[in-house]
Amino acid sequence: MLTNGNILRLYVCLVFLYLHTSFARGYLLEYDKAIIEDAQLKTHELIRKYGLKAEVHKVYTKDGFVLTAHRIPRPGGQPVLLLHGLEDSSATWVMMGPEQGLGYLLFERGYDVWMLNSRGNTYSRKHLRLHPFMSQFWDFSFHEVGIYDLTASIDYVLGKTNFKKLHYIGHSQGTTSFLALGSDRPAYMKKIKAMHALAPPAFFDNLGSPIAKALAPYARSIYTLLKIIGIHEIPVESEVWRRLIYQICSFAFRNTCTFLFFFVNGGNEAQLNVTMTPIIAAHAPAGSSAKSIAHYAQLYHSGGFYKYNYDTPGENRRRHGTFKAPEYNLTNVDCKMALYYAKNDLVVAVKDVQRLRSILPNVVHDELIAYEKFSHVDFVWAIDARSLLYESLLDVMQRVDNGEL
Ligand SMILES: *[C@@H]1O[C@H](CO)[C@@H](O)[C@H](O)[C@H]1NC(C)=O
């Protein structure tokens, strides 16, 4: 069918083909074979390549999504559930290799590691009734990830492991979803040993990213326009887009790409291992709904932490039971919480995390990364993430396990 969405997909395909043929071959040799291979492997294949067992689990949510969770199994070990940020995937926890990836470090310390993929990304594009071609498939933001994906995954992991509680580690949207879960389904907080929040976005009064601030006023119009022309996911058709980004970033315009990457994310060149660019470019962006981004834009405008505000009061009433979008009740998120944030994070500002901390009832650890230039993506990809962040995180987990925190 020649819908607008399909025409755009076709266009993206053609651009991809053009770039592929004209640039790729000439640059391919620049990179180490192992790096190119890692760029093409899926999360579980990466883990197996580096000598560990990896399992692939299917988690069924109450509203019909079929999610993929990757596990580095350690039967009998304390389970830890990890959730990536927006446009990211489970690969983020292992793609920097066995020396740096948090997934590996957790396994080494004796944890049973479960890495979830939230709805809509490369690994979680299945639904019992809906197809990604359908707009209903993409009718979600961090809220549904929290209410459906997290409840299902927490129950699944506890059921498989026979544990009563798990550790939870979220990066960016992986923490926003958790906050939505805790606010709306406080009973689940009893199942959490501790929540470790890496760069938690809830408030945006001090948003730093110039590009996000410039686009935010138009977010609603852009979202409406996209819906009209039939685009509900960003990037469109993630597999094609992933390859396109991969080609551009890895082979053709490396400097431009690095520049854009830093411009959007507020990254920091010193902590990005440029040798690994093809791996990052191949695994991210992993795809999500346009509504996810629209919901964040709403938070920026609202000045608070609110549920999604629909176009009409009637729709709000149908979805939320109230004419106005309600505010999340963060005081319900009463599990043990450890917060990690950074000064050079252009998405999650220090002041906004401090506001979050002042509301959360059970913060047991609060850490500003001791490195001025640490950025939003450095929490998962920084060269020195291990020494600057993970060692401390592992220490906090151990202290929780020993009953010291
Ligand atoms: C960057 O990645 C390459 C390939 O994995 C590795 O050999 C190198 O040591 C890394 N550089 C730094 C500074 O960590």
The ligand as an SDF file (V2000), in Angstrom:
LIG
                    3D

 14 14  0  0  0  0  0  0  0  0999 V2000
   38.4800    1.4040   22.8690 C   0  0  0  0  0  0  0  0  0  0  0  0
   37.9630    0.1950   22.3470 O   0  0  0  0  0  0  0  0  0  0  0  0
   38.9590   -0.6720   21.8270 C   0  0  0  0  0  0  0  0  0  0  0  0
   38.2600   -1.8450   21.2020 C   0  0  0  0  0  0  0  0  0  0  0  0
   37.4160   -2.4920   22.0930 O   0  0  0  0  0  0  0  0  0  0  0  0
   39.9160   -1.0820   22.9320 C   0  0  0  0  0  0  0  0  0  0  0  0
   40.9250   -1.9210   22.4090 O   0  0  0  0  0  0  0  0  0  0  0  0
   40.5240    0.1650   23.5560 C   0  0  0  0  0  0  0  0  0  0  0  0
   41.3210   -0.1880   24.6580 O   0  0  0  0  0  0  0  0  0  0  0  0
   39.4480    1.1380   23.9960 C   0  0  0  0  0  0  0  0  0  0  0  0
   40.0510    2.3870   24.4170 N   0  0  0  0  0  0  0  0  0  0  0  0
   39.9350    2.8630   25.6500 C   0  0  0  0  0  0  0  0  0  0  0  0
   40.5900    4.1640   25.9030 C   0  0  0  0  0  0  0  0  0  0  0  0
   39.3120    2.2790   26.5270 O   0  0  0  0  0  0  0  0  0  0  0  0
  1  2  1  0
  1 10  1  0
  2  3  1  0
  3  4  1  0
  3  6  1  0
  4  5  1  0
  6  7  1  0
  6  8  1  0
  8  9  1  0
  8 10  1  0
 10 11  1  0
 11 12  1  0
 12 13  1  0
 12 14  2  0
M  END
$$$$
